[in-house]
Amino acid sequence: MAEYSIWVNGKQHAVNVPEDMPLLWILRDVIGLKGTKFGCGMAQCGACTVHMNDVAIRSCSFPVSAVGENKITTIEGLSEHGDHPLQLAWQKHLVPQCGYCQTGQIMNAAALLKATPRPSEQEVEQAMEGNLCRCGTYNRIKAAILSVSAES
């Protein structure tokens, strides 16, 4: 066990956990932020996507010991009231079906738009291809991302 001080959604949290504990479990079980989901546990599906300094990472395989002073943002920190442009576009384009993967999808899309404010369709497809959706809402996801891009 070791003591870590991590920044999550603009707040500093002191956690006493094993050094190899994945960030996902720190977020969900220690801090109590349930928006980030466990999917595959191997960084393959994207359900656990969060931001570290505005870059999308897979929290299920990222050890807390590697966080350091970096700033972590979860879906709860993306928008205090759930009104981030991507969250609104998700509703407008009826993206969610079961909804399980959606927080990871939105976090990955937000990182994409931060790095590339006006991505092409191909850039959206490439950036999002690592986030799996069992319901198959990929066309709606792409439409939602492109609509936010067009509005900015």
C-alpha positions in Angstrom: 0.0 0.0 0.0 1.1 3.5 -0.8 -0.3 7.0 -0.4 -1.0 8.9 -3.6 -2.3 12.3 -4.2 -4.2 12.5 -7.5 -6.1 15.3 -9.2 -9.5 14.2 -10.4 -12.1 16.6 -11.9 -10.2 19.6 -10.4 -10.1 18.2 -6.9 -7.1 16.6 -5.1 -7.7 13.2 -3.6 -5.5 11.3 -1.2 -5.7 7.6 -1.7 -3.9 4.8 0.1 -3.9 1.9 -2.3 -1.6 -0.7 -3.9 0.8 0.9 -6.5 -0.4 -1.3 -9.3 -4.2 -0.7 -8.7 -5.8 0.5 -11.9 -7.0 4.0 -12.0 -10.5 2.7 -12.9 -10.9 1.1 -9.5 -9.6 4.3 -7.7 -12.2 6.3 -9.5 -15.1 3.9 -8.9 -14.4 2.2 -5.6 -12.2 4.7 -3.7 -13.4 8.1 -4.9 -16.9 7.0 -5.8 -17.2 8.2 -9.3 -19.3 5.6 -11.0 -19.6 7.1 -14.5 -16.4 5.4 -15.8 -17.3 1.8 -16.6 -15.4 -1.5 -16.5 -15.6 -3.4 -19.8 -12.9 -5.8 -20.8 -10.2 -5.0 -18.2 -7.6 -5.2 -21.0 -7.8 -1.6 -22.5 -9.5 -3.0 -25.6 -13.1 -1.8 -25.5 -12.9 1.8 -24.4 -15.6 1.7 -21.7 -13.1 2.9 -19.1 -11.9 5.9 -21.1 -11.0 9.0 -19.1 -8.7 12.0 -19.8 -5.2 12.6 -18.5 -4.3 16.2 -19.3 -7.0 16.2 -22.0 -5.7 13.0 -23.7 -7.9 9.9 -23.7 -6.5 6.9 -21.7 -7.9 3.6 -20.7 -8.2 3.6 -16.9 -8.6 -0.1 -16.5 -5.0 -0.8 -17.3 -3.4 2.5 -16.1 -1.8 2.0 -12.6 -2.3 4.7 -10.1 1.4 4.9 -9.6 1.8 6.3 -13.1 -0.7 9.2 -12.6 1.7 11.5 -10.7 0.7 15.2 -10.9 -1.3 14.7 -14.1 -4.9 15.9 -14.2 -7.6 13.3 -14.6 -11.0 14.1 -16.0 -13.9 11.7 -15.9 -17.4 11.9 -17.4 -18.5 13.6 -14.2 -15.9 16.3 -14.7 -16.6 16.9 -18.4 -19.6 18.9 -17.5 -21.1 19.6 -14.1 -24.7 19.6 -15.3 -24.4 17.1 -18.2 -24.6 19.8 -20.8 -21.3 19.4 -22.6 -21.9 19.8 -26.3 -21.2 16.1 -26.9 -23.6 15.0 -24.2 -26.3 17.2 -25.8 -25.4 15.9 -29.3 -25.7 12.3 -28.0 -29.2 13.0 -27.0 -30.1 14.9 -30.2 -28.8 12.0 -32.3 -30.3 9.3 -30.1 -27.0 7.7 -29.7 -27.5 5.6 -26.5 -29.1 2.2 -26.7 -28.0 0.3 -23.7 -25.7 3.2 -22.8 -23.0 1.1 -21.2 -20.1 2.3 -23.5 -21.3 5.8 -23.9 -19.2 7.5 -21.2 -16.1 6.1 -22.7 -17.3 7.0 -26.2 -18.0 10.6 -25.1 -14.7 10.9 -23.3 -12.8 9.6 -26.4 -14.8 12.0 -28.7 -14.0 15.0 -26.3 -10.3 14.3 -26.5 -10.5 14.0 -30.3 -12.3 17.4 -30.6 -9.8 19.0 -28.2 -6.9 17.9 -30.3 -8.7 18.2 -33.7 -11.6 20.7 -33.5 -12.8 20.0 -37.0 -12.0 16.4 -37.8 -13.0 14.8 -41.1 -15.3 11.8 -41.2 -12.3 9.5 -41.6 -10.5 11.1 -38.7 -13.6 10.5 -36.5 -13.8 6.9 -37.6 -10.1 6.3 -36.9 -10.1 8.0 -33.5 -13.2 6.1 -32.4 -12.5 2.7 -33.8 -11.0 1.5 -30.5 -14.2 2.2 -28.6 -16.6 -0.7 -29.0 -20.4 -0.4 -28.9 -22.3 -3.7 -28.8 -25.5 -2.0 -29.9 -23.8 -0.8 -33.1 -24.6 2.9 -32.8 -21.4 3.9 -34.7 -23.2 6.0 -37.4 -25.0 8.0 -34.7 -21.8 8.4 -32.7 -20.1 9.8 -35.8 -23.0 12.1 -36.6 -23.1 13.4 -33.1 -19.3 14.2 -33.1 -19.4 15.8 -36.5 -22.4 17.9 -35.5 -20.5 19.3 -32.5 -17.5 19.9 -34.7 -19.6 21.9 -37.2 -21.1 24.0 -34.4 -17.7 25.1 -32.9 
